[in-house]
Amino acid sequence: MKHVLALSTLYPNAVNPRFGTFVARSLEALAKRGDWRVTLVNPIGLPPLTLGRYRPLADLPTVSEEGGITIHRPHFTLIPRIGARRNAAAIARAVLPLVKRIHAETPIDVLDAQFFFPDGPAAAEIAQATGLPLSIKARGSDISFWGDYSYARDQMLSAARTATGLLAVSHDLAGQMAAMGMDADKITVHYTGLDRDRFRPLGHTQLRRRLSEELGFELPNNAPLLACVGALIERKGQGIAIEALRDIPGARLVLIGKGEDEARLRSLAVSEGVADRVHFAGSIDHDLMPLILSAADVMVLPTVAEGLANAWVEALACGTPVVTSDVGGARELINCDTAGRLVDRNAAAVAAGINAVLNNPPARADVAALTEGFSWEANAAALAAHYERLVSEG
């Protein structure tokens, strides 16, 4: 069995069970194969005084076994809001002694950073100190958002030069990485996975009634239902979806996620006169997600940037067309009318795209068939092959 040590600042825990679930599913699928031992280091950033929301994070177990993976949660010093440029170095200082100890006990074959910032630069420092092959994965906002900050861009480019190989979640993102100055020959496209048993069309006649009871708001059978999945932050575009409701008669919009933009979005729903048709579901149990997506007529996400959104794949797998912006890897999924529509980021265009789908809805089975190539097993097989190449090159 070969051994990969993965570094991920986002990973599910008891305090934040929805953080980085896609990272957990990918690595769990890899561990399940039996040819790779997986160790996960999830650095926990804590300010000098661990008060308020940081207290529960400080109390998480430092080592645990979850999903066939040994998880270590070392602490590093975090300066909230202003310390981003120093986070990678702080993580490397906190994690390097742990990596050396693990390597001495169970030799590591590959280091892996699951996000490009700050994980990538931190892992690059560790790789240079240990001489181990390094893989770094780009997922979207780590390139499109952090790449606009010169300090983060410089750190990522330096890490990319150190890395043995790079991963991107879409061809579009791979192109962005190359345009930033990363070696295109190092980049491999690695699509996300999908729980095919969970995410599939669910045609239960009482689905909306059950969801109404679970979520605490009414979802009538005779009204178009729109689902929007993503953190409530401005760049995800929920505000545009709310404004679009004016031109989609009777439609209900369910916002799934939490975030700093919630108060503004609630006020916007009131000012637009659609507050009775906008529902805030918050962070929901993962078992409810396929039910909501199956009950919805359209999944809408007028986002600024994505790599290849898991929410797009999961919606399609449930037979639900997607209306989203023409960004990132969207064209790699939404490439026909059966899949949905790619639209401009304004309320009129979003409403037109949604109405086009509602007026000519595709068969759910045809929509779901578009995701036949996605599974966590396929994701893990591709990841294992990538690691094998790095070991042979190293």
Summary of the structure (lengths in Angstrom):
residues: 394
radius of gyration: 21.3
end to end distance: 17.1
largest distance: 63.9
contacts: 1401
relative contact order: 0.12
helix: 45%
strand: 18%
